[in-house]
Amino acid sequence: MGSWLLERPAARGGPLHRHTVRDRLSKLRGFFRRLDEWDAADRPPRQLVFDSDFPIADEPLPRFLDDAAAAKLLAAARQDTDPFARLAIEILARTGMRRSEMLGLTIDAVVQIGSAYWLRVPVGKMHTDRYVPLHPQLKTLLDDWLMRRPEGLRSNLLFTDHGRPVNASRIETAVRRAAERAGLGRVTPHQLRHTLATQAINRGMSLEAIAALLGHRSLSMTRVYARIADRTVADEYFAVSEKVEALYNAPRQLPADAEGSEMGKLRREMHRRMLGNGYCARPVEMDCHFESICKSCTFFVTTIEFRPTLERQRDDAAAKGQVAREQIFDGLLSRLDEEAS
Protein backbone atom coordinates (compact mmCIF):
# COMPACT_ATOMS: atom_id res chain seq x y z
CA MET A 1 0.00 0.00 0.00
CA GLY A 2 2.75 2.43 0.99
CA SER A 3 4.80 1.61 -2.11
CA TRP A 4 1.78 2.13 -4.35
CA LEU A 5 1.08 5.54 -2.87
CA LEU A 6 4.72 6.59 -3.12
CA GLU A 7 4.83 5.67 -6.82
CA ARG A 8 1.42 7.14 -7.63
CA PRO A 9 1.81 10.47 -9.47
CA ALA A 10 0.50 13.66 -7.92
CA ALA A 11 -1.74 16.17 -9.71
CA ARG A 12 1.25 17.82 -11.41
CA GLY A 13 2.86 14.55 -12.45
CA GLY A 14 5.51 14.25 -9.73
CA PRO A 15 5.46 11.80 -6.82
CA LEU A 16 3.26 12.44 -3.81
CA HIS A 17 4.92 14.21 -0.92
CA ARG A 18 5.66 11.96 2.05
CA HIS A 19 3.32 14.04 4.23
CA THR A 20 0.51 13.38 1.75
CA VAL A 21 1.29 9.67 1.79
CA ARG A 22 1.25 9.57 5.60
CA ASP A 23 -2.03 11.46 5.70
CA ARG A 24 -3.77 9.14 3.23
CA LEU A 25 -2.43 5.99 4.87
CA SER A 26 -3.63 7.27 8.22
CA LYS A 27 -7.12 7.85 6.83
CA LEU A 28 -7.17 4.38 5.27
CA ARG A 29 -6.09 2.74 8.51
CA GLY A 30 -8.75 4.67 10.39
CA PHE A 31 -11.38 3.57 7.88
CA PHE A 32 -10.44 -0.10 8.22
CA ARG A 33 -10.51 0.18 12.02
CA ARG A 34 -14.01 1.63 11.83
CA LEU A 35 -15.10 -1.33 9.70
CA ASP A 36 -13.90 -3.63 12.48
CA GLU A 37 -15.70 -1.55 15.12
CA TRP A 38 -18.91 -1.66 13.08
CA ASP A 39 -18.46 -5.41 12.52
CA ALA A 40 -19.02 -4.84 8.81
CA ALA A 41 -19.62 -7.99 6.80
CA ASP A 42 -17.21 -6.98 4.04
CA ARG A 43 -14.41 -5.83 6.35
CA PRO A 44 -10.88 -7.07 5.47
CA PRO A 45 -10.03 -10.37 7.22
CA ARG A 46 -6.67 -9.00 8.38
CA GLN A 47 -4.83 -5.75 8.93
CA LEU A 48 -3.90 -4.01 5.69
CA VAL A 49 -1.94 -0.93 6.80
CA PHE A 50 1.10 -1.35 9.02
CA ASP A 51 3.42 1.14 10.72
CA SER A 52 6.19 0.11 8.33
CA ASP A 53 4.07 1.38 5.41
CA PHE A 54 4.34 4.96 6.65
CA PRO A 55 7.28 6.97 5.28
CA ILE A 56 9.52 8.43 7.95
CA ALA A 57 8.22 11.85 8.90
CA ASP A 58 10.49 14.87 8.90
CA GLU A 59 11.10 16.41 12.32
CA PRO A 60 12.33 19.93 11.58
CA LEU A 61 13.42 22.05 14.51
CA PRO A 62 11.17 24.97 15.41
CA ARG A 63 12.34 28.29 14.01
CA PHE A 64 13.20 30.71 16.80
CA LEU A 65 15.00 34.01 17.33
CA ASP A 66 18.28 34.10 19.19
CA ASP A 67 18.61 36.45 22.15
CA ALA A 68 20.04 39.32 20.11
CA ALA A 69 17.32 39.12 17.45
CA ALA A 70 14.57 38.85 20.07
CA ALA A 71 15.87 41.96 21.82
CA LYS A 72 15.91 43.86 18.50
CA LEU A 73 12.34 42.81 17.77
CA LEU A 74 11.05 43.99 21.16
CA ALA A 75 12.93 47.28 20.83
CA ALA A 76 11.39 47.83 17.39
CA ALA A 77 7.91 46.94 18.67
CA ARG A 78 8.16 49.59 21.39
CA GLN A 79 8.66 52.21 18.69
CA ASP A 80 5.37 51.32 16.99
CA THR A 81 2.70 54.01 17.27
CA ASP A 82 -0.06 51.39 17.39
CA PRO A 83 -0.70 50.40 21.06
CA PHE A 84 -2.17 47.06 19.97
CA ALA A 85 0.95 46.19 17.97
CA ARG A 86 3.23 46.93 20.93
CA LEU A 87 1.09 44.94 23.36
CA ALA A 88 0.57 41.99 21.01
CA ILE A 89 4.29 41.43 20.51
CA GLU A 90 5.03 41.83 24.22
CA ILE A 91 2.35 39.26 25.11
CA LEU A 92 3.49 36.70 22.56
CA ALA A 93 7.17 37.15 23.42
CA ARG A 94 6.76 37.07 27.21
CA THR A 95 4.08 34.39 27.61
CA GLY A 96 4.59 32.05 24.64
CA MET A 97 0.87 32.14 23.91
CA ARG A 98 -0.57 31.09 20.60
CA ARG A 99 -2.06 33.83 18.46
CA SER A 100 -5.57 32.40 18.85
CA GLU A 101 -5.14 32.22 22.63
CA MET A 102 -4.18 35.87 22.81
CA LEU A 103 -7.20 36.93 20.77
CA GLY A 104 -9.40 34.86 23.09
CA LEU A 105 -8.29 36.67 26.28
CA THR A 106 -11.13 38.24 28.26
CA ILE A 107 -11.17 41.46 30.28
CA ASP A 108 -10.84 39.47 33.54
CA ALA A 109 -7.83 37.47 32.31
CA VAL A 110 -5.40 39.11 34.77
CA VAL A 111 -5.63 37.35 38.15
CA GLN A 112 -3.74 38.12 41.35
CA ILE A 113 -2.65 35.06 43.33
CA GLY A 114 -0.83 36.08 46.49
CA SER A 115 1.53 38.88 45.57
CA ALA A 116 1.99 37.74 41.96
CA TYR A 117 -0.11 38.38 38.87
CA TRP A 118 -1.07 35.64 36.44
CA LEU A 119 -2.71 35.59 33.04
CA ARG A 120 -5.53 33.12 32.53
CA VAL A 121 -5.21 31.65 29.06
CA PRO A 122 -8.59 30.45 27.76
CA VAL A 123 -9.38 27.02 26.39
CA GLY A 124 -7.60 26.73 23.08
CA LYS A 125 -5.97 24.27 20.73
CA MET A 126 -5.32 21.66 23.44
CA HIS A 127 -8.84 22.07 24.90
CA THR A 128 -7.44 23.14 28.26
CA ASP A 129 -7.02 26.46 30.02
CA ARG A 130 -4.01 27.45 32.10
CA TYR A 131 -2.37 30.24 34.05
CA VAL A 132 0.95 31.78 33.04
CA PRO A 133 3.00 34.16 35.22
CA LEU A 134 2.72 37.79 34.20
CA HIS A 135 5.82 39.93 33.78
CA PRO A 136 5.47 43.25 35.71
CA GLN A 137 6.12 45.27 32.55
CA LEU A 138 3.44 43.31 30.72
CA LYS A 139 1.03 43.87 33.63
CA THR A 140 1.52 47.63 33.24
CA LEU A 141 0.85 47.46 29.50
CA LEU A 142 -2.33 45.46 30.06
CA ASP A 143 -3.55 47.94 32.67
CA ASP A 144 -2.97 50.79 30.21
CA TRP A 145 -4.86 48.90 27.51
CA LEU A 146 -7.84 48.29 29.80
CA MET A 147 -7.95 51.99 30.70
CA ARG A 148 -8.21 52.86 26.98
CA ARG A 149 -10.84 50.21 26.29
CA PRO A 150 -14.22 51.82 25.52
CA GLU A 151 -16.93 51.24 28.10
CA GLY A 152 -20.26 49.65 27.35
CA LEU A 153 -19.00 47.07 24.87
CA ARG A 154 -21.16 43.96 24.59
CA SER A 155 -18.11 41.74 24.14
CA ASN A 156 -15.99 40.71 27.11
CA LEU A 157 -12.98 40.07 24.88
CA LEU A 158 -9.89 41.99 25.88
CA PHE A 159 -9.00 42.87 22.29
CA THR A 160 -11.75 44.31 20.11
CA ASP A 161 -11.91 46.50 17.04
CA HIS A 162 -15.01 48.71 17.08
CA GLY A 163 -16.68 46.17 19.33
CA ARG A 164 -15.77 43.19 17.17
CA PRO A 165 -13.03 40.57 17.68
CA VAL A 166 -9.65 41.65 16.36
CA ASN A 167 -8.67 39.94 13.13
CA ALA A 168 -5.63 37.69 13.40
CA SER A 169 -4.03 39.50 10.47
CA ARG A 170 -3.38 42.51 12.75
CA ILE A 171 -0.98 40.41 14.80
CA GLU A 172 0.74 39.15 11.64
CA THR A 173 1.10 42.74 10.45
CA ALA A 174 2.43 43.95 13.81
CA VAL A 175 5.12 41.25 13.94
CA ARG A 176 6.08 41.73 10.30
CA ARG A 177 6.37 45.50 10.72
CA ALA A 178 8.53 45.18 13.85
CA ALA A 179 10.75 42.57 12.18
CA GLU A 180 11.29 44.80 9.16
CA ARG A 181 12.12 47.75 11.39
CA ALA A 182 14.62 45.57 13.28
CA GLY A 183 16.17 44.26 10.05
CA LEU A 184 15.34 40.63 10.83
CA GLY A 185 13.60 39.54 7.65
CA ARG A 186 10.49 37.39 7.92
CA VAL A 187 9.27 36.60 11.45
CA THR A 188 5.95 34.96 12.31
CA PRO A 189 3.94 35.27 15.54
CA HIS A 190 4.44 31.56 16.29
CA GLN A 191 8.20 32.03 16.21
CA LEU A 192 7.88 34.11 19.37
CA ARG A 193 6.41 31.07 21.11
CA HIS A 194 9.37 28.95 20.02
CA THR A 195 11.72 31.75 21.06
CA LEU A 196 10.37 31.89 24.62
CA ALA A 197 10.63 28.12 25.00
CA THR A 198 14.22 28.16 23.75
CA GLN A 199 15.14 31.02 26.07
CA ALA A 200 13.57 29.15 28.99
CA ILE A 201 15.43 25.88 28.42
CA ASN A 202 18.68 27.79 27.84
CA ARG A 203 18.30 29.31 31.29
CA GLY A 204 17.74 26.02 33.08
CA MET A 205 13.93 25.79 33.16
CA SER A 206 12.70 22.19 33.38
CA LEU A 207 10.80 20.58 30.53
CA GLU A 208 7.84 20.05 32.86
CA ALA A 209 7.65 23.77 33.65
CA ILE A 210 7.99 24.71 29.98
CA ALA A 211 5.20 22.26 29.10
CA ALA A 212 2.94 23.90 31.70
CA LEU A 213 3.84 27.36 30.42
CA LEU A 214 3.09 26.50 26.80
CA GLY A 215 0.03 24.39 27.53
CA HIS A 216 1.44 21.15 26.13
CA ARG A 217 -0.56 18.06 27.05
CA SER A 218 2.43 15.77 26.59
CA LEU A 219 6.14 16.17 27.30
CA SER A 220 6.83 14.73 23.86
CA MET A 221 5.64 18.07 22.46
CA THR A 222 8.11 19.92 24.66
CA ARG A 223 11.15 17.70 24.14
CA VAL A 224 11.71 19.21 20.72
CA TYR A 225 13.15 22.27 22.47
CA ALA A 226 15.72 20.06 24.17
CA ARG A 227 17.01 19.29 20.67
CA ILE A 228 17.47 23.00 20.08
CA ALA A 229 19.39 23.73 23.26
CA ASP A 230 20.41 20.93 25.58
CA ARG A 231 21.48 22.86 28.67
CA THR A 232 23.41 19.94 30.12
CA VAL A 233 25.47 19.56 26.97
CA ALA A 234 26.00 23.32 26.80
CA ASP A 235 27.12 23.50 30.42
CA GLU A 236 29.58 20.65 29.97
CA TYR A 237 30.91 22.14 26.75
CA PHE A 238 31.55 25.59 28.17
CA ALA A 239 33.07 24.05 31.31
CA VAL A 240 35.86 22.50 29.25
CA SER A 241 36.06 24.93 26.34
CA GLU A 242 38.66 27.15 28.03
CA LYS A 243 40.83 24.12 28.79
CA VAL A 244 40.52 22.88 25.22
CA GLU A 245 41.26 26.35 23.85
CA ALA A 246 44.37 26.51 26.04
CA LEU A 247 45.85 23.62 24.09
CA TYR A 248 45.92 25.76 20.94
CA ASN A 249 47.41 28.88 22.52
CA ALA A 250 51.02 29.66 23.37
CA PRO A 251 51.74 28.55 26.95
CA ARG A 252 51.80 31.28 29.55
CA GLN A 253 53.96 31.26 32.64
CA LEU A 254 51.93 30.80 35.80
CA PRO A 255 52.04 33.53 38.44
CA ALA A 256 53.83 32.68 41.66
CA ASP A 257 50.61 32.39 43.67
CA ALA A 258 49.28 29.71 41.31
CA GLU A 259 51.57 27.15 42.92
CA GLY A 260 49.61 25.06 45.42
CA SER A 261 51.02 23.85 48.72
CA GLU A 262 51.58 20.32 47.47
CA MET A 263 53.25 21.59 44.31
CA GLY A 264 55.57 23.68 46.45
CA LYS A 265 56.44 20.72 48.62
CA LEU A 266 57.22 18.56 45.62
CA ARG A 267 59.24 21.32 44.02
CA ARG A 268 61.33 21.81 47.15
CA GLU A 269 61.96 18.09 47.59
CA MET A 270 62.48 17.20 43.94
CA HIS A 271 63.33 20.49 42.27
CA ARG A 272 66.39 19.10 40.49
CA ARG A 273 64.21 16.64 38.58
CA MET A 274 61.07 18.77 38.05
CA LEU A 275 61.80 22.48 37.86
CA GLY A 276 65.52 22.69 38.21
CA ASN A 277 66.22 24.20 34.78
CA GLY A 278 63.05 26.02 33.88
CA TYR A 279 59.51 26.96 34.87
CA CYS A 280 56.04 25.45 34.71
CA ALA A 281 54.43 26.23 31.34
CA ARG A 282 51.04 24.76 32.28
CA PRO A 283 48.23 26.99 30.93
CA VAL A 284 46.30 28.66 33.73
CA GLU A 285 43.05 27.04 32.57
CA MET A 286 44.36 23.46 32.88
CA ASP A 287 44.54 21.29 35.99
CA CYS A 288 47.87 20.08 37.38
CA HIS A 289 48.15 16.31 37.66
CA PHE A 290 51.03 16.53 40.14
CA GLU A 291 49.62 18.82 42.81
CA SER A 292 47.81 16.00 44.65
CA ILE A 293 49.91 13.11 43.39
CA CYS A 294 50.87 11.88 46.86
CA LYS A 295 47.25 11.88 48.04
CA SER A 296 46.32 9.33 45.38
CA CYS A 297 49.18 6.99 46.25
CA THR A 298 48.24 3.68 47.93
CA PHE A 299 50.99 4.22 50.51
CA PHE A 300 49.66 7.60 51.60
CA VAL A 301 48.42 7.63 55.22
CA THR A 302 46.60 10.45 56.96
CA THR A 303 45.22 10.82 60.49
CA ILE A 304 42.52 12.81 62.24
CA GLU A 305 44.75 15.77 63.11
CA PHE A 306 45.05 16.56 59.40
CA ARG A 307 41.28 16.72 58.90
CA PRO A 308 41.05 20.57 58.99
CA THR A 309 43.78 20.83 56.37
CA LEU A 310 42.14 18.19 54.17
CA GLU A 311 38.80 20.01 54.41
CA ARG A 312 40.40 23.30 53.39
CA GLN A 313 42.11 21.63 50.45
CA ARG A 314 38.85 19.98 49.38
CA ASP A 315 36.99 23.30 49.57
CA ASP A 316 39.77 25.00 47.62
CA ALA A 317 39.51 22.37 44.88
CA ALA A 318 35.73 22.78 44.76
CA ALA A 319 36.03 26.57 44.49
CA LYS A 320 38.44 26.20 41.58
CA GLY A 321 36.27 23.62 39.81
CA GLN A 322 38.98 20.94 40.10
CA VAL A 323 36.65 17.95 40.26
CA ALA A 324 39.31 15.21 40.27
CA ARG A 325 41.28 16.91 43.04
CA GLU A 326 38.11 17.47 45.06
CA GLN A 327 37.25 13.77 44.79
CA ILE A 328 40.67 12.81 46.14
CA PHE A 329 40.18 14.86 49.30
CA ASP A 330 36.59 13.65 49.66
CA GLY A 331 37.91 10.10 49.58
CA LEU A 332 40.51 10.82 52.26
CA LEU A 333 37.91 12.46 54.50
CA SER A 334 35.56 9.52 54.01
CA ARG A 335 38.39 7.17 54.97
CA LEU A 336 38.91 9.15 58.19
CA ASP A 337 35.19 8.91 58.96
CA GLU A 338 35.23 5.14 58.42
CA GLU A 339 38.27 4.70 60.69
CA ALA A 340 36.65 6.84 63.40
CA SER A 341 33.47 4.75 63.34
C-alpha positions as CSV (number, residue, x, y, z in Angstrom):
1,M,0.0,0.0,0.0
2,G,2.7,2.4,1.0
3,S,4.8,1.6,-2.1
4,W,1.8,2.1,-4.4
5,L,1.1,5.5,-2.9
6,L,4.7,6.6,-3.1
7,E,4.8,5.7,-6.8
8,R,1.4,7.1,-7.6
9,P,1.8,10.5,-9.5
10,A,0.5,13.7,-7.9
11,A,-1.7,16.2,-9.7
12,R,1.3,17.8,-11.4
13,G,2.9,14.6,-12.5
14,G,5.5,14.2,-9.7
15,P,5.5,11.8,-6.8
16,L,3.3,12.4,-3.8
17,H,4.9,14.2,-0.9
18,R,5.7,12.0,2.0
19,H,3.3,14.0,4.2
20,T,0.5,13.4,1.8
21,V,1.3,9.7,1.8
22,R,1.3,9.6,5.6
23,D,-2.0,11.5,5.7
24,R,-3.8,9.1,3.2
25,L,-2.4,6.0,4.9
26,S,-3.6,7.3,8.2
27,K,-7.1,7.8,6.8
28,L,-7.2,4.4,5.3
29,R,-6.1,2.7,8.5
30,G,-8.8,4.7,10.4
31,F,-11.4,3.6,7.9
32,F,-10.4,-0.1,8.2
33,R,-10.5,0.2,12.0
34,R,-14.0,1.6,11.8
35,L,-15.1,-1.3,9.7
36,D,-13.9,-3.6,12.5
37,E,-15.7,-1.6,15.1
38,W,-18.9,-1.7,13.1
39,D,-18.5,-5.4,12.5
40,A,-19.0,-4.8,8.8
41,A,-19.6,-8.0,6.8
42,D,-17.2,-7.0,4.0
43,R,-14.4,-5.8,6.3
44,P,-10.9,-7.1,5.5
45,P,-10.0,-10.4,7.2
46,R,-6.7,-9.0,8.4
47,Q,-4.8,-5.7,8.9
48,L,-3.9,-4.0,5.7
49,V,-1.9,-0.9,6.8
50,F,1.1,-1.3,9.0
51,D,3.4,1.1,10.7
52,S,6.2,0.1,8.3
53,D,4.1,1.4,5.4
54,F,4.3,5.0,6.7
55,P,7.3,7.0,5.3
56,I,9.5,8.4,8.0
57,A,8.2,11.8,8.9
58,D,10.5,14.9,8.9
59,E,11.1,16.4,12.3
60,P,12.3,19.9,11.6
61,L,13.4,22.0,14.5
62,P,11.2,25.0,15.4
63,R,12.3,28.3,14.0
64,F,13.2,30.7,16.8
65,L,15.0,34.0,17.3
66,D,18.3,34.1,19.2
67,D,18.6,36.5,22.2
68,A,20.0,39.3,20.1
69,A,17.3,39.1,17.5
70,A,14.6,38.8,20.1
71,A,15.9,42.0,21.8
72,K,15.9,43.9,18.5
73,L,12.3,42.8,17.8
74,L,11.0,44.0,21.2
75,A,12.9,47.3,20.8
76,A,11.4,47.8,17.4
77,A,7.9,46.9,18.7
78,R,8.2,49.6,21.4
79,Q,8.7,52.2,18.7
80,D,5.4,51.3,17.0
81,T,2.7,54.0,17.3
82,D,-0.1,51.4,17.4
83,P,-0.7,50.4,21.1
84,F,-2.2,47.1,20.0
85,A,0.9,46.2,18.0
86,R,3.2,46.9,20.9
87,L,1.1,44.9,23.4
88,A,0.6,42.0,21.0
89,I,4.3,41.4,20.5
90,E,5.0,41.8,24.2
91,I,2.4,39.3,25.1
92,L,3.5,36.7,22.6
93,A,7.2,37.1,23.4
94,R,6.8,37.1,27.2
95,T,4.1,34.4,27.6
96,G,4.6,32.0,24.6
97,M,0.9,32.1,23.9
98,R,-0.6,31.1,20.6
99,R,-2.1,33.8,18.5
100,S,-5.6,32.4,18.9
101,E,-5.1,32.2,22.6
102,M,-4.2,35.9,22.8
103,L,-7.2,36.9,20.8
104,G,-9.4,34.9,23.1
105,L,-8.3,36.7,26.3
106,T,-11.1,38.2,28.3
107,I,-11.2,41.5,30.3
108,D,-10.8,39.5,33.5
109,A,-7.8,37.5,32.3
110,V,-5.4,39.1,34.8
111,V,-5.6,37.4,38.1
112,Q,-3.7,38.1,41.3
113,I,-2.6,35.1,43.3
114,G,-0.8,36.1,46.5
115,S,1.5,38.9,45.6
116,A,2.0,37.7,42.0
117,Y,-0.1,38.4,38.9
118,W,-1.1,35.6,36.4
119,L,-2.7,35.6,33.0
120,R,-5.5,33.1,32.5
121,V,-5.2,31.7,29.1
122,P,-8.6,30.4,27.8
123,V,-9.4,27.0,26.4
124,G,-7.6,26.7,23.1
125,K,-6.0,24.3,20.7
126,M,-5.3,21.7,23.4
127,H,-8.8,22.1,24.9
128,T,-7.4,23.1,28.3
129,D,-7.0,26.5,30.0
130,R,-4.0,27.4,32.1
131,Y,-2.4,30.2,34.0
132,V,1.0,31.8,33.0
133,P,3.0,34.2,35.2
134,L,2.7,37.8,34.2
135,H,5.8,39.9,33.8
136,P,5.5,43.2,35.7
137,Q,6.1,45.3,32.5
138,L,3.4,43.3,30.7
139,K,1.0,43.9,33.6
140,T,1.5,47.6,33.2
141,L,0.8,47.5,29.5
142,L,-2.3,45.5,30.1
143,D,-3.6,47.9,32.7
144,D,-3.0,50.8,30.2
145,W,-4.9,48.9,27.5
146,L,-7.8,48.3,29.8
147,M,-7.9,52.0,30.7
148,R,-8.2,52.9,27.0
149,R,-10.8,50.2,26.3
150,P,-14.2,51.8,25.5
151,E,-16.9,51.2,28.1
152,G,-20.3,49.6,27.4
153,L,-19.0,47.1,24.9
154,R,-21.2,44.0,24.6
155,S,-18.1,41.7,24.1
156,N,-16.0,40.7,27.1
157,L,-13.0,40.1,24.9
158,L,-9.9,42.0,25.9
159,F,-9.0,42.9,22.3
160,T,-11.7,44.3,20.1
161,D,-11.9,46.5,17.0
162,H,-15.0,48.7,17.1
163,G,-16.7,46.2,19.3
164,R,-15.8,43.2,17.2
165,P,-13.0,40.6,17.7
166,V,-9.7,41.7,16.4
167,N,-8.7,39.9,13.1
168,A,-5.6,37.7,13.4
169,S,-4.0,39.5,10.5
170,R,-3.4,42.5,12.7
171,I,-1.0,40.4,14.8
172,E,0.7,39.2,11.6
173,T,1.1,42.7,10.4
174,A,2.4,44.0,13.8
175,V,5.1,41.2,13.9
176,R,6.1,41.7,10.3
177,R,6.4,45.5,10.7
178,A,8.5,45.2,13.8
179,A,10.7,42.6,12.2
180,E,11.3,44.8,9.2
181,R,12.1,47.7,11.4
182,A,14.6,45.6,13.3
183,G,16.2,44.3,10.0
184,L,15.3,40.6,10.8
185,G,13.6,39.5,7.6
186,R,10.5,37.4,7.9
187,V,9.3,36.6,11.4
188,T,5.9,35.0,12.3
189,P,3.9,35.3,15.5
190,H,4.4,31.6,16.3
191,Q,8.2,32.0,16.2
192,L,7.9,34.1,19.4
193,R,6.4,31.1,21.1
194,H,9.4,28.9,20.0
195,T,11.7,31.8,21.1
196,L,10.4,31.9,24.6
197,A,10.6,28.1,25.0
198,T,14.2,28.2,23.8
199,Q,15.1,31.0,26.1
200,A,13.6,29.2,29.0
201,I,15.4,25.9,28.4
202,N,18.7,27.8,27.8
203,R,18.3,29.3,31.3
204,G,17.7,26.0,33.1
205,M,13.9,25.8,33.2
206,S,12.7,22.2,33.4
207,L,10.8,20.6,30.5
208,E,7.8,20.0,32.9
209,A,7.7,23.8,33.7
210,I,8.0,24.7,30.0
211,A,5.2,22.3,29.1
212,A,2.9,23.9,31.7
213,L,3.8,27.4,30.4
214,L,3.1,26.5,26.8
215,G,0.0,24.4,27.5
216,H,1.4,21.2,26.1
217,R,-0.6,18.1,27.1
218,S,2.4,15.8,26.6
219,L,6.1,16.2,27.3
220,S,6.8,14.7,23.9
221,M,5.6,18.1,22.5
222,T,8.1,19.9,24.7
223,R,11.1,17.7,24.1
224,V,11.7,19.2,20.7
225,Y,13.1,22.3,22.5
226,A,15.7,20.1,24.2
227,R,17.0,19.3,20.7
228,I,17.5,23.0,20.1
229,A,19.4,23.7,23.3
230,D,20.4,20.9,25.6
231,R,21.5,22.9,28.7
232,T,23.4,19.9,30.1
233,V,25.5,19.6,27.0
234,A,26.0,23.3,26.8
235,D,27.1,23.5,30.4
236,E,29.6,20.7,30.0
237,Y,30.9,22.1,26.7
238,F,31.5,25.6,28.2
239,A,33.1,24.1,31.3
240,V,35.9,22.5,29.2
241,S,36.1,24.9,26.3
242,E,38.7,27.1,28.0
243,K,40.8,24.1,28.8
244,V,40.5,22.9,25.2
245,E,41.3,26.4,23.9
246,A,44.4,26.5,26.0
247,L,45.9,23.6,24.1
248,Y,45.9,25.8,20.9
249,N,47.4,28.9,22.5
250,A,51.0,29.7,23.4
251,P,51.7,28.6,27.0
252,R,51.8,31.3,29.5
253,Q,54.0,31.3,32.6
254,L,51.9,30.8,35.8
255,P,52.0,33.5,38.4
256,A,53.8,32.7,41.7
257,D,50.6,32.4,43.7
258,A,49.3,29.7,41.3
259,E,51.6,27.1,42.9
260,G,49.6,25.1,45.4
261,S,51.0,23.9,48.7
262,E,51.6,20.3,47.5
263,M,53.3,21.6,44.3
264,G,55.6,23.7,46.4
265,K,56.4,20.7,48.6
266,L,57.2,18.6,45.6
267,R,59.2,21.3,44.0
268,R,61.3,21.8,47.1
269,E,62.0,18.1,47.6
270,M,62.5,17.2,43.9
271,H,63.3,20.5,42.3
272,R,66.4,19.1,40.5
273,R,64.2,16.6,38.6
274,M,61.1,18.8,38.0
275,L,61.8,22.5,37.9
276,G,65.5,22.7,38.2
277,N,66.2,24.2,34.8
278,G,63.0,26.0,33.9
279,Y,59.5,27.0,34.9
280,C,56.0,25.4,34.7
281,A,54.4,26.2,31.3
282,R,51.0,24.8,32.3
283,P,48.2,27.0,30.9
284,V,46.3,28.7,33.7
285,E,43.0,27.0,32.6
286,M,44.4,23.5,32.9
287,D,44.5,21.3,36.0
288,C,47.9,20.1,37.4
289,H,48.1,16.3,37.7
290,F,51.0,16.5,40.1
291,E,49.6,18.8,42.8
292,S,47.8,16.0,44.6
293,I,49.9,13.1,43.4
294,C,50.9,11.9,46.9
295,K,47.3,11.9,48.0
296,S,46.3,9.3,45.4
297,C,49.2,7.0,46.3
298,T,48.2,3.7,47.9
299,F,51.0,4.2,50.5
300,F,49.7,7.6,51.6
301,V,48.4,7.6,55.2
302,T,46.6,10.4,57.0
303,T,45.2,10.8,60.5
304,I,42.5,12.8,62.2
305,E,44.8,15.8,63.1
306,F,45.1,16.6,59.4
307,R,41.3,16.7,58.9
308,P,41.0,20.6,59.0
309,T,43.8,20.8,56.4
310,L,42.1,18.2,54.2
311,E,38.8,20.0,54.4
312,R,40.4,23.3,53.4
313,Q,42.1,21.6,50.4
314,R,38.9,20.0,49.4
315,D,37.0,23.3,49.6
316,D,39.8,25.0,47.6
317,A,39.5,22.4,44.9
318,A,35.7,22.8,44.8
319,A,36.0,26.6,44.5
320,K,38.4,26.2,41.6
321,G,36.3,23.6,39.8
322,Q,39.0,20.9,40.1
323,V,36.7,17.9,40.3
324,A,39.3,15.2,40.3
325,R,41.3,16.9,43.0
326,E,38.1,17.5,45.1
327,Q,37.3,13.8,44.8
328,I,40.7,12.8,46.1
329,F,40.2,14.9,49.3
330,D,36.6,13.7,49.7
331,G,37.9,10.1,49.6
332,L,40.5,10.8,52.3
333,L,37.9,12.5,54.5
334,S,35.6,9.5,54.0
335,R,38.4,7.2,55.0
336,L,38.9,9.1,58.2
337,D,35.2,8.9,59.0
338,E,35.2,5.1,58.4
339,E,38.3,4.7,60.7
340,A,36.7,6.8,63.4
341,S,33.5,4.8,63.3
